[in-house]
């Protein structure tokens, strides 16, 4: 309501119509443009210089700003088309290399689009609005003149028209310049408190703690910012402190709208622990029951009980023995049946009887008919004998074939234990070298676990690692900055050098980072980070991270001392002095290849409660080992560690093999002999009391 009254008051003021139209046009331009831009500041300066009603200008600026929110996608689209026009490329390139033009953000699609549309509409809007204002005033003037009571209020009388101000008001530009100067002066005078307050406020919100900064000093001449004594606390407990931060900014590049930090020095970041320091031994003792700690099985190198083993295993030789037994039984039954039915002697006796009958008849031949009868019976006897011989020959062939089958079956029966014996020996006995594979069984699982943990942390920091810029998708609804060819190419954001050290309890680390930028190729330098340090837990740390086509991490940690490392419930390592050397290569921010070499020195193996003979042997062997290495190779896709390839090599197994070899060989040979004996016995039991004696007697019948 108040704004409407202002508009009506301004419309009916003594100012000319062209002044109102100019206020409308400049309000439209200012409203369409993004609020925080030098274009808008320039428009306000022009408005103050021209004798334009500021109220009308302000109201129309607000109205067109509300309209611009819905037109932003259109502005962005038109601005992009103008900035990407090949015919205008030379102009935009020259402006892009001008620091002053850059600060006007001409290369922003919404700024360019809104300004272009406003300029195109300015002329028609000016003349149309001027004509409307003129008609409005004529109508209003006529009513004032015709009114007997309001004529004296007529704002368009000759006296008031003559008092109409001129186009320019130099005092307005003076006020604007003085006002801006005062704001700039106060800003410079209060720059340090403003930076201090805003930094404390933002840092407190981000860290969810209370941040206090002792002092901030800025020097605009050389572009340095010194921040001293930063403390972080929560619930009246101090969390961290920083002694000093010094930042040096290249002001020449800042004028080119580029953040070029020559160096950042951060001194003594002190992370204050809430709890007392845990010794390495306490850590391992407490962590062994935690969910994250791998619970490993206890050693068991005793060979399994043979009887239990044979009863448990699905032995193929037993199945084959039963098959052989069934085959032999079927052959015996077959020949027993033949013997009882076809080879009983009845057929031979029948032939003998027929022969004697013919012989008797032949001695008493009296007539020709008797002779013919004898001849007929003789032919019948010959046929009978022939059939019997053919049958005997068939039985002989069948007998020979069955004999070969039985021969093969018995030969197979003798070799039945061999296949199962070899399988069982390989499955349940130690290899000939006495290999225990301690490293691959126990250590590799930990390596896989920590690799997965590294992958998760890397995924968190991956968005902040600089990489070669790719083509960006055009986001027209929000607008974007269009880049052009630079005569002096330089990235938009650069940290040339970063030095910091941080302290945590007894640990002191130093970090030096070089050439961090948003465009490595444009800078023609590639980022690198070097981390060194020392602690009560290790003698020295030296790690270097470089990135060019791929990220390379080289780390060398010497003298890691741990009092206790649990392998499983019975075995732990004490008095460890460990050196770790690693080389990690990350390609395309997805694929990781790592080589990690660890050397253990002065290590003592402790085997608790060795009860069985094998555990005692292992304990004695391990007590003579104090130096060994573990080398790991890891290949994985960071986003999918389930397909990780891991290989672990160590001379620890070799040292254990050497100590075990003789004893294991002796025990293994004894075990194999016993296994072979009991397996053969089990197969004989499966075959039963087979015999070929019954089968052999049938050969005499044939």
Secondary structure, 3 states (H helix, E strand, C coil): CHHHHHHHHHHCCCCCHHHHHHHHHHHHHHHHCCCCCHHHHHHHHHHHHECCCHHHHHHHHHHHHHHHHHHHHHHHHHHHHHHCCHHHHHHHHHHHCCHHHHHCCCCEHHHHHHHHHHHHHHHHHHHHHHHHHHHHHHHHHHHHHHCCCCHHHCCCCHHHHHCCCCCECHHHHHHHHHHHHHHHHHHHHCHHHHHHHHHHHHHHHHHCCEEEEEEEEEECCCCEEEEEEEEEEECCEEEEEEEEEEEEECHHHHHCCCEEEEEEEEEEEEECCCCCCCCHHHHHHHHCCCCCCCCCCCCCCCCCCHHHHHHHCCCHHHHHHHHHHHHHHHHHHHHHHHHHHCCCCHHHHHHHHHHHHHHHHHHCCCCHHHHHHHHHHHHHHHHHHHHHHHHHHHHHHHHHHHHHHHHHHHHHHHHHHHHHHHHHHHHHCCCCCCCCCHHHHHHHHHHHHHHHHHHHHHHHHHHHCCCCCCCCCCCCCCCCECCCCCCCCCCCEEEEEEEEEEEECCEEEEEEEEEEECCHHHHCCCCEEEEEEECCCCCEEEEEEEECCEEEEEEEEEEEEEEEEECCCCEEEEEEEEEEEEEEEEECCCEEEEEEEEEEECCEEEECCCCCHHHHHHHHHHHCCCCEEEEEEEEEECCEEEEEEEEEEECHHHHHHHHHHHHHHHHHHHHHHHHHHHHHHHHHHHHCCCCCHHHHHHHHHC
